Amino acid sequence: MGEEDEQMQTQDQVAALNRALVLQNRSALQYSLTAGSLLGFEYAGITGELAGFAQAELQDAIAFTGRDATSEAVEHRLEHTITRKQEQVDALIRASRT
């Protein structure tokens, strides 16, 4: 691997995270609407589709992290965010079944 592969591709990283952030905001709204539907408000519930798009964008952002210490830290944080998002989706889907 060359030194270029070792460094974070900052511009690409920021662009990928900005795309993911838009979908993260949309999925937060979807979570709120779904939670409200569990309290009796009318809403169709979570489909997982929007959350899945946000997860895919976060996974795509990992490709630009590189291999230096800062890059590894960013990658680790992204992996935790993806896992937490999946846990939230799973919890809402389970709750909507009851």
N, C-alpha and C positions, 0 to 999 in steps of 0.2 A: 504494500500500500504506500502511496505517495503521501507527502505531507498535506496535500490538498484534501485527502480523505480523512485526515486526522482532525482537521479544524471544522468547527460548526459553520455551516453555510447560513450565515445570519439572515440575509435577505430572504432566502427561500424558507427558512425556519419561521420568520415573522409572518410571511405571507400564508404559510400553511396554518399557523396558529390563529391568524385572523379569520381564515375560512372556518376553522373549527369553532371559534368563539361565537360567530353568528349562529351556528347550529346549536351550540351549548345554550345560548340565550333562548332560542326557540324551544329547545327541549325542556328548559326550566319552566316555561309557560305551560307546556304540555303536561308536565308533572303536576303543576298546580291545578290545572283543569281536571285532571284525572283524580287527584286527591279530593277535590271538591265533589266530584261525581260519587265518590264513596260515602260522602256525607249527605247525599240525597239530591244534589244539584244535577240537572240533566247535562250529560256530556257522554260522547260515545266511548271514551276511555283511551288508554294508550295503545298504540298499534306497535310500538317498537321501531317503526320505520324511521322516524325522525331521529330517535336516539341512536339507531344504527348508523345513520349518516354521520352524526357527530362523532361517534366512535371511529368510524372509518377515516374521517379527516384528522383525528388525533393520531391514529396509527400512521397515516401518511406523513405527518410532521416528524415522526421519529427518524425517517430516512435522512433528514438534513442535520441530524445532531452531531455527527462526527465521532471522534474517539478521545478527545482530550477530557480533562476532569470536569470542566463545566458542561460539556456536551453529554457526558455520562449522567450527570446530575439532572439535566433537562429530560433525558430519555427516561430515567427512573421516575421522575415526577409524572411524565405523560403516561407511563404504564400504570401508575397508581390511579390516575384520573380515569383512565379507561376502565379499570377494574371497578372503581367506585360507581361509575355511571352504569355499568352492567348490573351491579348489585341493586341500584335504585330502580332500574327498569324491572328487574326480576321481582322486587318487593311490591311494586305497584301492580304488576300482572297478577301475582298471587293474591293480593288484597282485592283486586277487582273480581276474582272468582268467588269470593265469599259473600 
